Amino acid sequence: MSYTQSRLRRVSEHVRYFRETSENQETKSSEEWKSSTKRETLGALEQELARLVASAKEGETEGARREMSGFRNLFSRFLRAKTHIEWKAIQPLPEGAIRPYKQLPPVSESHITQMLSKLVVVKLNGGLGTSMGCKGPKSVIAVRNDLTFLDLTMQQIQQLNRTYNVDVPLVLMNSFNTDDDTQKLLKKYANVKVSVISFCQSRYPRINKETLMPIAKDMGTADMEAWYPPGHGNFYEAFANSGLLDKFLEQGKEYCFLSNIDNMGATVDLNILNFVLNSSGGQEPPEFVMEVTDKTRADVKGGTLIQYEDKLMLLEIAQVPKDYVDEFKSISKFRIFNTNNLWASLGAIRRVVSNNELDMEVIVNPKHLDRGMDVIQLETAAGAAIKNFKNSCGINVPRSRFLPVKKTSDLLLLMSNLYDIDNGSLTLSSERSFPTTPLVKLGSSFDKVKDYLARFQGIPDLIELDHLTVSGDVWFGRDVSLKGTVIIIANHGDRIDVAPGTILENKIVSGNLRILDH
Ligand SMILES: Cc1cn([C@H]2C[C@H](O)[C@@H](COP(=O)(O)OP(=O)(O)O[C@H]3O[C@H](CO)[C@@H](O)[C@H](O)[C@H]3O)O2)c(=O)[nH]c1=O
């Protein structure tokens, strides 16, 4: 048999594999799915994916086949489902869907060690620091006292393990973008007594917006723009495929606590752990819990929990029809949002993954590549799994459980005296007389971490700050205090130096102010 013939045979075998391992939902008589164009598109994609798999290096075929089969299923869900929700079909949340944190049953001290022995902590570490102008994984950005997200997370788990004399493992879900750097970094923790295990999430092909076909032509292409990590919703499948899920279940672990590595408030909470592990009032324990918190003007982009088609569902902004985006952002209509602190039963994850029951909404993320091509990447969000689990619910947690760092303005708050730090945990300073955090907006000159750091000779005292807006070419000296509402605006071409020791309280500063040494 010639090389071409044997390759063609391999390609058709891979196509057959995709069809055999496809999710069974296609048998459903959905009108949309019946459309022959969609079936043809899927058929063409299967051919392309089979060609990609056939191009995999020896020894890597099986992994590539499993990964492309996962992508094939995601793509077929994308073809079948609507990408936006029917706004008018949103139902009121049922009674008890979101429980107040304060009403969780109390934890008995004597059970803590046993409860922790059933827990696995997972951090989503697939993201890059690019949006903050940094190279490499986001988790290597220094947050406080030169300690990175990863350092602080390690300290938190180490402290937990020491306090209760347990060995809660830390699992990092990396992406192909962050895996190498993270593996190198982990070496520096060789002496830290925390069991850290990492695995890599899937690498899926970006597809051309016009043709809907992968832009990659072979698995080994050096073109890194041809691939993407398919969102944190990929966790369940990737975790199961890595073998770790079975391993932890064998070790007697029962639950995982999953959160964004950039959320410094996502520490292990014993009240929630107790709630998920122990049924109360004759109720079955929930298989899945989403921590939500009251929405503020700073969180308008986060996902929210809604009731839809008689199930709890995570609604992300990308799924909201254009005309309703303002309504979605309103803090009076949607009062809570998803912190992405999620608790899931490991046994239930195994069940839904092996039965192919994980039906998460597909989020279409359009991208424009440097070479001028428009592509889309199909993603899912981890919280979207809520509807596939039994007895799922939300818990409305205190704001302190959500301390994300998405922008340098978040970094400014965490670096300041507003927060105290203790063994990797950041808590709002007791010196602040009210519990809300200030609303901070820094202009685009502060977007990159390097530029932001250069513009502050020292981090100002923010204990009494309510609101700060800074725009234009503004520089801060040492020992500055900002109180109440402070607005500093340097017009285009002007520069403002806030002199060392300045106290600004309820002030608007504008124009051109330079104080130079002589
Ligand atoms: C896209 C992607 C992200 N990640 C990691 C990076 C971050 O640590 C974490 C969150 O990713 P982000 O893309 O920043 O997601 P984000 O916009 O914050 O949205 C999530 O977190 C929000 C709270 O910050 C929620 O309100 C949203 O419902 C939830 O989807 O997951 C992965 O590990 N793999 C991925 O593929």
The ligand as a MOL file (V3000), in Angstrom:
LIG
                    3D

  0  0  0     0  0            999 V3000
M  V30 BEGIN CTAB
M  V30 COUNTS 36 38 0 0 0
M  V30 BEGIN ATOM
M  V30 1 C -10.1090 31.0780 29.0650 0
M  V30 2 C -9.3560 30.2720 30.1080 0
M  V30 3 C -9.1190 30.7990 31.3510 0
M  V30 4 N -8.4710 30.0760 32.3080 0
M  V30 5 C -8.2600 30.6500 33.6510 0
M  V30 6 C -7.6160 32.0140 33.6920 0
M  V30 7 C -8.2270 32.6260 34.9280 0
M  V30 8 O -7.5120 32.2310 36.1030 0
M  V30 9 C -9.5930 31.9850 35.0380 0
M  V30 10 C -10.7320 32.8860 34.6120 0
M  V30 11 O -10.6260 33.1480 33.2420 0
M  V30 12 P -11.1860 34.4580 32.5730 0
M  V30 13 O -11.1460 34.2840 31.1120 0
M  V30 14 O -10.4490 35.6180 33.1720 0
M  V30 15 O -12.6860 34.4390 33.0420 0
M  V30 16 P -13.5320 35.6160 33.5880 0
M  V30 17 O -13.7230 36.6350 32.5300 0
M  V30 18 O -12.9420 36.0690 34.8780 0
M  V30 19 O -14.9270 34.9060 33.8520 0
M  V30 20 C -15.0950 33.9190 34.8510 0
M  V30 21 O -14.9140 34.4960 36.1290 0
M  V30 22 C -15.8290 35.5780 36.4150 0
M  V30 23 C -15.4120 36.1370 37.7530 0
M  V30 24 O -14.1190 36.7190 37.5880 0
M  V30 25 C -17.2620 35.0530 36.3770 0
M  V30 26 O -18.1880 36.0830 36.6400 0
M  V30 27 C -17.5470 34.4230 35.0220 0
M  V30 28 O -18.8250 33.8600 35.0280 0
M  V30 29 C -16.4910 33.3500 34.7320 0
M  V30 30 O -16.6500 32.7750 33.4580 0
M  V30 31 O -9.5410 30.8100 34.2520 0
M  V30 32 C -8.0270 28.8020 32.0420 0
M  V30 33 O -7.4180 28.1500 32.9300 0
M  V30 34 N -8.2380 28.2770 30.8060 0
M  V30 35 C -8.8900 28.9480 29.8080 0
M  V30 36 O -9.0660 28.4110 28.7020 0
M  V30 END ATOM
M  V30 BEGIN BOND
M  V30 1 1 1 2
M  V30 2 2 2 3
M  V30 3 1 2 35
M  V30 4 1 3 4
M  V30 5 1 4 5
M  V30 6 1 4 32
M  V30 7 1 5 6
M  V30 8 1 5 31
M  V30 9 1 6 7
M  V30 10 1 7 8
M  V30 11 1 7 9
M  V30 12 1 9 10
M  V30 13 1 9 31
M  V30 14 1 10 11
M  V30 15 1 11 12
M  V30 16 2 12 13
M  V30 17 1 12 14
M  V30 18 1 12 15
M  V30 19 1 15 16
M  V30 20 2 16 17
M  V30 21 1 16 18
M  V30 22 1 16 19
M  V30 23 1 19 20
M  V30 24 1 20 21
M  V30 25 1 20 29
M  V30 26 1 21 22
M  V30 27 1 22 23
M  V30 28 1 22 25
M  V30 29 1 23 24
M  V30 30 1 25 26
M  V30 31 1 25 27
M  V30 32 1 27 28
M  V30 33 1 27 29
M  V30 34 1 29 30
M  V30 35 2 32 33
M  V30 36 1 32 34
M  V30 37 1 34 35
M  V30 38 2 35 36
M  V30 END BOND
M  V30 END CTAB
M  END
